Amino acid sequence: MAIDVHGEKLYWADGNLNRIECSDLDGGFRKVLVDGQISSPKGMAILGSYLYWIDREHMLISLA
């Protein structure tokens, strides 16, 4: 899970559905960012306008 304070967004990974989603801080405007392209998402971070995460199974660092 990662929080973008400036953009007022909440990001999280769902390992069971293999997706990364986001919403406003109050839970509104929920959106799927990445669907089915990840298998073991971990360690999310925000830097500028990019969201980075680690896919442990494929040993990758990816961004959206």
N, C-alpha and C positions, 0 to 999 in steps of 0.2 A: 504494500500500500504506500502511496505517496500523496502528499498534499502540495498543491501549487497555491500558495497564499496570495501571490500577486494576481494570478489568473482566476482565483477563487474556484478551483477545480479539485476534485478528489479522484484519484486513479487507483485501481486495484486489479489484481490478477486472479483468475479463477482457473486453477489447475485441472479441475474436473471437466470443465467445458472448453479448456484450451483457448482462453480468450483474455484480453485485457479490455476493461471498460473504464468509463469516466462518468462523472456527474458533477453538478454544481455542489457546493459544500452542504447545501440543505437536502441533497438527494434528488433534486429535480433535473430535468433534461439529461437523463441517462442515455449513454451512447456506447456502442461497441467500437473499439478502435482497431483491435486485431482479433481475428476469429479463425481458429483452426491452424494457424501457422506456428504455434508454439506448443511445447509438450510439457515443460516443467519450469514455468515462469517463477523467478525469485528476484529479490534485490532490486526494486525499482527506485529510480531517482529522476529528478527533474533538473535540467540545466538549461536556462534560457527558455526557448520555446520547444525544446525536445524532451521527450520521455525516453529514458533508457531502462532496459531490464536485462537480466541474465536468464538465459535458458540453460539450465544445468544439464539436461540430457544431451543437448547438441553442443554444449560447451561454447556458447556464443554470447556476445553482448550485442544487443540490437537496439534500434531506436525507432520512434514513431513521431 
